[in-house]
Amino acid sequence: MQAKRPARQPPTTTSIKVDSMLIGILSDTHDQLERTNAAVRKLKAEGAEVLFHCGDLTQPEMAVTCAVLPCYFIFGNNDVSQVAEIRAAIANVSSGVCLEWSGEVELSGKRIGVAHGHNLKDIRRLVAAAPDYLFSGHTHVAADWREGPTRRINPGAVHRASSFTVAMLDLDHDQLRFLEVPR
């Protein structure tokens, strides 16, 4: 029996103003707690100041793992059966912000849309709003492309991928690097 998907909440918008910002982006961690810890350590060592998790956490413990830095979280299609537990875990970490199924955040003067990528309605709505960036996951394939004025970034995945990757974005210089996470 398939779990019933909770009702969609309106997107959440938050704003932080800073002079420079390095963002770590990860997605599709699924139940890979050890590999996710390694990914977060790598992002932190590379200078990430904020993390974005683009969904498919699949377990509440991922909130604690990612919240060593301020972290914005999105639910993915594989989170449906654990939404309440994951939401509670995010609420229990002081540096976590739950954006539910999709949302927009402003950092360093840049608008960033975030969605998992499995719901095209969310993606279309965010693209139509023309943020500077749109982060998403779901495909388990790292990607970087433009869609109109929006730079679309998929960090890849740390589960079920030929190469496990996360991404580091320098907002000041619009520079993106994909980082490989050891197996």
Backbone as numpy.savetxt, mean C-alpha at the origin, in Angstrom:
# Nx Ny Nz CAx CAy CAz Cx Cy Cz
-18.28 -21.96 0.97 -19.12 -20.78 0.97 -18.24 -19.53 0.97
-18.50 -18.61 0.10 -17.70 -17.41 -0.02 -18.12 -16.38 1.02
-17.13 -15.75 1.65 -17.42 -14.74 2.67 -18.05 -13.53 2.00
-19.02 -12.93 2.69 -19.68 -11.74 2.18 -18.76 -10.54 2.36
-18.61 -9.76 1.32 -17.75 -8.59 1.35 -18.45 -7.47 2.11
-17.74 -6.84 3.07 -18.33 -5.72 3.80 -18.64 -4.56 2.86
-19.58 -3.74 3.25 -19.98 -2.58 2.45 -18.79 -1.63 2.30
-18.70 -1.00 1.14 -17.62 -0.05 0.90 -17.86 1.22 1.71
-16.76 1.73 2.21 -16.78 3.00 2.92 -16.29 4.07 1.95
-16.70 5.33 2.14 -16.16 6.38 1.29 -14.66 6.50 1.50
-13.93 6.92 0.47 -12.47 7.02 0.63 -12.11 8.01 1.72
-11.00 7.74 2.37 -10.50 8.59 3.44 -9.41 9.47 2.87
-9.40 10.73 3.24 -8.35 11.65 2.81 -7.67 12.20 4.06
-6.34 12.11 4.09 -5.57 12.70 5.16 -4.47 13.54 4.53
-3.91 14.45 5.30 -2.91 15.34 4.74 -1.76 15.54 5.72
-0.53 15.39 5.22 0.67 15.67 6.00 1.55 16.55 5.12
2.02 17.66 5.65 2.89 18.56 4.90 4.32 18.44 5.43
5.25 18.10 4.54 6.66 18.02 4.89 7.48 18.51 3.71
8.77 18.78 3.94 9.63 19.28 2.87 10.17 18.19 1.97
10.44 17.01 2.52 10.92 15.91 1.70 10.30 14.62 2.22
10.17 13.65 1.34 9.49 12.43 1.76 9.97 11.26 0.92
10.39 10.20 1.62 10.71 8.92 0.98 9.63 7.94 1.42
8.99 7.34 0.43 7.86 6.45 0.70 8.21 5.02 0.32
7.95 4.10 1.23 8.08 2.68 0.95 6.71 2.13 0.59
6.65 1.35 -0.48 5.38 0.81 -0.96 5.50 -0.71 -1.03
4.52 -1.41 -0.44 4.50 -2.86 -0.52 3.07 -3.34 -0.70
2.94 -4.56 -1.16 1.62 -5.12 -1.43 1.70 -6.64 -1.41
0.54 -7.23 -1.29 0.40 -8.68 -1.45 1.40 -9.45 -0.59
1.39 -9.13 0.70 2.27 -9.83 1.63 1.66 -11.17 2.04
0.35 -11.30 1.92 -0.37 -12.52 2.26 0.09 -13.02 3.63
0.43 -14.24 3.79 0.79 -14.75 5.12 2.30 -14.88 5.29
3.06 -14.13 4.52 4.52 -14.22 4.54 5.11 -13.25 5.57
4.91 -13.55 6.83 5.32 -12.66 7.92 6.84 -12.44 7.94
7.62 -13.49 7.83 9.08 -13.36 7.88 9.60 -12.54 6.70
9.09 -12.83 5.50 9.54 -12.09 4.31 9.06 -10.63 4.37
7.88 -10.40 4.93 7.38 -9.04 5.08 8.25 -8.26 6.06
8.65 -8.90 7.16 9.57 -8.27 8.10 10.85 -7.85 7.38
11.39 -8.72 6.53 12.60 -8.42 5.78 12.36 -7.24 4.83
11.19 -7.22 4.19 10.86 -6.13 3.26 10.77 -4.80 4.00
10.12 -4.80 5.14 9.98 -3.56 5.92 11.34 -3.10 6.43
12.17 -4.02 6.90 13.52 -3.66 7.35 14.32 -3.03 6.20
14.18 -3.61 5.00 14.90 -3.09 3.83 14.43 -1.68 3.49
13.12 -1.46 3.47 12.58 -0.14 3.18 13.04 0.89 4.22
13.00 0.48 5.46 13.43 1.38 6.55 14.92 1.70 6.40
15.75 0.69 6.11 17.19 0.89 5.94 17.49 1.80 4.75
16.62 1.79 3.73 16.79 2.64 2.55 16.29 4.06 2.78
15.74 4.32 3.97 15.32 5.68 4.32 13.83 5.96 4.28
13.01 4.94 4.08 11.56 5.19 4.04 11.11 5.86 5.33
10.27 6.87 5.17 9.71 7.60 6.31 8.26 7.22 6.55
7.61 6.74 5.50 6.20 6.35 5.54 6.06 5.11 4.68
5.18 4.21 5.07 4.88 3.03 4.26 3.44 3.06 3.78
3.23 2.47 2.61 1.88 2.22 2.09 1.79 0.72 1.82
0.78 0.08 2.39 0.53 -1.34 2.11 -0.72 -1.39 1.23
-0.56 -1.89 0.01 -1.63 -1.86 -0.99 -2.54 -3.09 -0.95
-2.66 -3.73 0.19 -3.66 -4.78 0.36 -3.16 -6.19 0.24
-4.04 -7.10 0.63 -3.76 -8.53 0.78 -2.74 -8.75 1.89
-3.08 -8.21 3.05 -2.31 -8.48 4.27 -2.58 -9.92 4.70
-3.81 -10.34 4.67 -4.40 -11.64 5.01 -4.34 -12.02 6.48
-3.61 -11.27 7.28 -3.61 -11.55 8.71 -3.32 -10.28 9.50
-3.92 -10.15 10.68 -3.75 -8.94 11.48 -2.32 -8.64 11.88
-1.47 -9.65 12.03 -0.09 -9.44 12.44 0.69 -8.55 11.47
0.25 -8.48 10.22 0.94 -7.64 9.24 0.87 -6.17 9.63
-0.19 -5.76 10.32 -0.30 -4.36 10.74 0.83 -4.01 11.70
1.12 -4.90 12.62 2.19 -4.68 13.59 3.54 -4.67 12.88
3.74 -5.58 11.95 5.00 -5.67 11.20 5.26 -4.39 10.42
4.25 -3.85 9.77 4.43 -2.67 8.92 4.44 -1.36 9.71
3.87 -1.36 10.89 3.71 -0.12 11.65 4.95 0.30 12.43
6.13 -0.21 12.05 7.36 0.30 12.64 7.63 1.72 12.13
6.94 2.08 11.06 6.90 3.44 10.51 5.44 3.81 10.35
5.12 5.10 10.21 3.73 5.43 9.87 3.33 4.66 8.62
2.16 4.05 8.64 1.77 3.19 7.53 0.29 3.36 7.21
0.00 3.50 5.92 -1.36 3.55 5.40 -1.68 2.17 4.83
-2.83 1.64 5.19 -3.23 0.30 4.77 -4.50 0.34 3.94
-4.56 -0.55 2.95 -5.73 -0.77 2.11 -6.08 -2.26 2.21
-7.35 -2.58 2.19 -7.77 -3.98 2.14 -7.70 -4.48 0.70
-7.38 -5.76 0.53 -7.37 -6.40 -0.77 -8.38 -7.54 -0.81
-8.54 -8.15 -1.97 -9.54 -9.20 -2.15 -9.30 -10.40 -1.23
-8.07 -10.68 -0.83 -7.80 -11.80 0.06 -7.93 -11.43 1.54
-8.34 -10.20 1.82 -8.55 -9.76 3.20 -10.01 -9.87 3.64
-10.89 -10.19 2.72 -12.33 -10.16 2.98 -12.72 -10.91 4.26
-12.18 -12.10 4.46 -12.59 -12.89 5.63 -11.97 -12.39 6.93
-11.01 -11.48 6.86 -10.31 -10.98 8.06 -10.42 -9.46 8.23
-11.33 -8.81 7.50 -11.40 -7.35 7.53 -11.54 -6.81 8.95
-12.45 -7.33 9.73 -12.67 -6.81 11.09 -11.42 -6.97 11.95
-10.77 -8.11 11.85 -9.56 -8.36 12.64 -8.39 -7.48 12.19
-8.24 -7.31 10.89 -7.16 -6.46 10.37 -7.43 -5.01 10.74
-8.67 -4.55 10.60 -9.03 -3.19 10.96 -8.71 -2.93 12.44
-9.05 -3.88 13.31 -8.78 -3.75 14.74 -7.28 -3.70 15.02
-6.51 -4.53 14.31 -5.06 -4.53 14.50 -4.45 -3.20 14.08
-4.94 -2.63 12.97 -4.44 -1.33 12.52 -4.80 -0.26 13.54
-6.00 -0.32 14.08 -6.43 0.65 15.10 -5.58 0.56 16.37
-5.02 -0.61 16.64 -4.23 -0.82 17.85 -2.77 -0.41 17.73
-2.32 -0.07 16.53 -0.96 0.43 16.37 -1.02 1.93 16.16
-0.24 2.65 16.90 -0.35 4.12 16.89 0.04 4.73 15.54
0.83 4.03 14.75 1.29 4.62 13.49 0.55 4.07 12.27
-0.57 3.39 12.47 -1.32 2.83 11.35 -2.57 3.62 11.03
-2.84 3.77 9.73 -4.06 4.42 9.26 -4.74 3.47 8.28
-5.97 3.11 8.58 -6.73 2.23 7.70 -7.54 3.07 6.72
-7.25 2.92 5.44 -7.98 3.64 4.39 -9.10 2.78 3.79
-9.38 1.67 4.45 -10.43 0.74 4.03 -10.09 0.15 2.66
-10.98 0.26 1.68 -10.80 -0.37 0.36 -10.06 0.52 -0.63
-10.09 1.83 -0.41 -9.36 2.77 -1.26 -9.35 4.12 -0.55
-8.43 4.96 -0.96 -8.38 6.28 -0.33 -7.36 7.17 -1.00
-7.27 8.37 -0.49 -6.32 9.34 -0.99 -5.65 10.01 0.20
-4.36 10.24 0.06 -3.54 10.86 1.09 -2.73 11.96 0.43
-2.49 13.06 1.14 -1.60 14.09 0.62 -0.35 14.12 1.47
0.79 13.95 0.83 2.10 13.99 1.50 3.02 14.89 0.70
3.74 15.74 1.38 4.73 16.59 0.72 4.15 17.32 -0.49
2.88 17.73 -0.38 2.23 18.46 -1.46 1.79 17.62 -2.64
1.90 16.30 -2.54 1.50 15.39 -3.62 0.28 14.58 -3.19
-0.66 14.44 -4.11 -1.85 13.62 -3.85 -1.58 12.18 -4.28
-1.84 11.26 -3.35 -1.56 9.84 -3.59 -2.84 9.05 -3.40
-3.30 8.41 -4.47 -4.43 7.50 -4.40 -3.91 6.10 -4.12
-4.69 5.31 -3.38 -4.28 3.96 -3.05 -5.49 3.03 -3.15
-5.30 1.91 -3.84 -6.32 0.85 -3.93 -5.58 -0.45 -4.16
-6.23 -1.56 -3.86 -5.55 -2.83 -4.08 -5.40 -3.12 -5.57
-6.46 -2.88 -6.34 -6.39 -3.08 -7.78 -7.36 -4.12 -8.29
-8.01 -4.85 -7.40 -8.94 -5.89 -7.83 -10.31 -5.32 -8.19
-10.64 -4.15 -7.68 -11.93 -3.54 -7.96 -11.72 -2.38 -8.92
-12.09 -2.59 -10.17 -11.86 -1.57 -11.19 -12.65 -0.29 -10.93
-13.75 -0.39 -10.23 -14.53 0.81 -9.89 -13.69 1.74 -9.01
-12.99 1.18 -8.04 -12.10 1.99 -7.19 -11.00 2.64 -8.02
-10.39 1.85 -8.89 -9.29 2.36 -9.73 -9.79 3.48 -10.64
-10.92 3.26 -11.31 -11.47 4.29 -12.21 -11.78 5.58 -11.46
-12.37 5.46 -10.27 -12.70 6.64 -9.47 -11.44 7.40 -9.08
-10.41 6.68 -8.65 -9.17 7.34 -8.26 -8.46 7.96 -9.45
-8.40 7.27 -10.59 -7.77 7.82 -11.79 -8.52 9.08 -12.23
-9.86 9.06 -12.16 -10.65 10.23 -12.55 -10.35 11.44 -11.67
-9.97 11.21 -10.43 -9.63 12.30 -9.51 -8.25 12.88 -9.82
-7.50 12.23 -10.70 -6.19 12.68 -11.19 -5.19 13.00 -10.07
-4.94 12.03 -9.16 -3.89 12.28 -8.16 -2.52 12.28 -8.85
-1.52 12.74 -8.16 -0.17 12.70 -8.71 0.30 11.26 -8.88
-0.07 10.41 -7.91 0.33 9.00 -7.90 -0.88 8.13 -7.57
-0.85 6.91 -8.09 -1.83 5.90 -7.71 -1.06 4.61 -7.45
-1.09 4.17 -6.19 -0.42 2.93 -5.80 -1.45 1.81 -5.78
-1.09 0.67 -6.33 -1.97 -0.51 -6.27 -1.11 -1.76 -6.37
-1.71 -2.88 -6.03 -1.02 -4.16 -6.09 -1.84 -5.14 -6.91
-2.17 -6.27 -6.31 -3.04 -7.30 -6.84 -2.41 -8.21 -7.89
-1.65 -7.67 -8.83 -1.14 -8.49 -9.93 0.13 -9.26 -9.56
0.78 -8.89 -8.48 2.05 -9.49 -8.03 3.18 -9.21 -9.02
3.02 -8.18 -9.84 4.04 -7.80 -10.83 4.37 -6.32 -10.65
5.65 -6.03 -10.44 6.09 -4.64 -10.30 5.86 -3.90 -11.61
5.36 -2.66 -11.50 5.07 -1.88 -12.70 5.10 -0.39 -12.38
5.36 0.41 -13.40 5.44 1.86 -13.29 5.04 2.43 -14.64
3.93 3.18 -14.69 3.48 3.76 -15.95 2.64 5.00 -15.67
2.39 5.77 -16.72 1.56 6.98 -16.62 0.18 6.70 -17.20
-0.80 7.23 -16.54 -2.16 7.22 -17.04 -2.65 8.66 -16.92
-2.57 9.39 -18.03 -2.85 10.82 -17.98 -1.83 11.50 -17.08
-2.27 12.36 -16.17 -1.33 13.05 -15.29 -0.87 12.20 -14.10
-1.41 11.00 -13.98 -1.15 10.16 -12.80 -0.07 9.12 -13.08
0.90 9.06 -12.18 1.91 8.01 -12.25 1.39 6.81 -11.45
1.22 5.69 -12.14 0.71 4.46 -11.52 1.89 3.59 -11.11
1.87 3.14 -9.85 2.96 2.32 -9.33 2.40 1.08 -8.66
2.89 -0.07 -9.09 2.62 -1.35 -8.44 3.96 -1.85 -7.91
4.10 -2.01 -6.58 5.40 -2.40 -6.03 5.78 -3.85 -6.26
4.87 -4.64 -6.80 5.11 -6.08 -6.92 4.54 -6.77 -5.69
5.16 -7.86 -5.26 4.62 -8.64 -4.14 5.74 -9.34 -3.40
5.43 -9.75 -2.17 6.37 -10.57 -1.41 5.84 -12.00 -1.26
4.89 -12.34 -2.12 4.29 -13.69 -2.13 3.88 -14.02 -3.56
4.05 -15.27 -3.95 3.64 -15.76 -5.28 4.07 -14.83 -6.41
5.39 -14.61 -6.49 5.95 -13.78 -7.56 7.28 -14.40 -7.98
7.66 -14.18 -9.23 8.95 -14.72 -9.68 10.11 -14.01 -8.98
9.90 -12.76 -8.64 10.88 -11.98 -7.88 10.09 -11.18 -6.85
10.48 -11.26 -5.59 9.77 -10.53 -4.54 10.30 -9.11 -4.48
9.38 -8.13 -4.64 9.80 -6.74 -4.70 8.91 -5.83 -3.88
9.50 -4.70 -3.48 8.81 -3.56 -2.90 9.33 -2.34 -3.65
8.77 -1.17 -3.38 9.22 0.02 -4.10 9.52 1.16 -3.13
10.45 2.01 -3.55 10.81 3.20 -2.79 10.63 4.40 -3.71
9.80 5.34 -3.28 9.51 6.54 -4.08 10.02 7.78 -3.35
10.83 8.56 -4.06 11.28 9.86 -3.57 10.32 10.89 -4.16
9.45 11.43 -3.31 8.45 12.39 -3.80 9.08 13.68 -4.31
10.17 14.12 -3.68 10.80 15.38 -4.09 11.35 15.33 -5.50
11.87 14.17 -5.89 12.53 14.04 -7.19 11.79 13.13 -8.15
10.62 12.66 -7.74 9.80 11.77 -8.57 10.63 10.58 -9.07
11.46 10.03 -8.17 12.30 8.89 -8.53 11.81 7.63 -7.83
11.70 6.57 -8.59 11.20 5.29 -8.09 12.28 4.23 -8.25
12.42 3.41 -7.22 13.32 2.26 -7.29 12.57 1.03 -6.80
12.73 -0.07 -7.51 12.20 -1.33 -7.04 13.32 -2.05 -6.29
12.99 -2.57 -5.14 13.98 -3.27 -4.30 13.59 -4.73 -4.20
14.55 -5.58 -4.42 14.29 -7.02 -4.31 14.36 -7.45 -2.85
13.42 -8.30 -2.46 13.38 -8.84 -1.11 13.89 -10.27 -1.20
14.86 -10.63 -0.36 15.40 -12.01 -0.43 14.33 -13.07 -0.19
14.50 -14.19 -0.84 13.60 -15.32 -0.65 13.86 -15.87 0.70
